[in-house]
Amino acid sequence: SEVGEKKINNKYNIIYSKISFGKISFSLIFKILKKNKNYDYIYINGFFDIYTIVSLMFIKKKIYLSPRGQVMEDNIIRKNFIIKKIFIKLVSRLDYKINYIFNSKIEENKSKTFLKNISSSKILQNSASIKKFNARDNIFAKKIKKKKKIILTISRLSRRKNIDLILQAAKFLERKKEFVFHIYGPDFGEKEKLKKIIHENNSKNIKIYNAINFTSIS
C-alpha cells in the first residue's frame, strides 16, 4: 500500500510504497503501469528485480537503468549464476529501450562481459570519485570539541549489506572509548540477529535505531 508522498519541488513528487523483502508487490506493479504515463523519464536503480522486467516490457518510453554493479562479472558468478543469466537474456531482448548509467568506466567494462548488446550507455560518477584529492596523514586526527566521535551508518538491515562488519569494527574500537556507532535503517530480516551479536559482544558503543521516516527529511 502507498505509505506517503513527499513533494520535492513543483515539478515532481516522490511516492513511497510499502513492500516486503523477497515478495512481489502487485500494488506497486499496478502503480508502475498506471502512473508511468505521468512522467517523461523513467529511472531504475538496480538490475535483478521483477519491477525492472515489468517496466521494460510495458512502459513505452526510454528507460534509464543503473545496474549499481550488479552485472559486473564478479557479482554474476558469485551466486545464482543460471538465474542471473536467464534474467540478463530477458533484459537484453529489450535493450533498445535502455539507456545504461554506470558509476565508472571500470563498472561499464566489467558489465559488458554479460551485457554484450548495450546500445546506449553513459558514465555518471559518484560524487566521491569526481574530484581527486591528496589525503593528509592526519586527516582523521583533527580535534573536535566533542569527546566522542560518532560514526553514522544509514542502510537497510539486510544480510547483503554486511552490517555485522560494522559490529566487528565497533568491538575492535570499543577499548579506545572515543568512538560511538549509530546505525539507522529499516529491518530486512537482520535486526534481531544484529542485536544478538551486540549483546553477545557486550558492546556499549553501538546503537541500532529505526529507519528515518521520510517526513523527517527536510
Salt bridges, closest charged atoms under 4 A:
GLU2 OE1 - LYS35 NZ 3.60
GLU108 OE1 - LYS105 NZ 2.99
GLU108 OE2 - LYS112 NZ 3.84
GLU178 OE1 - LYS149 NZ 2.98
GLU190 OE1 - LYS193 NZ 3.77
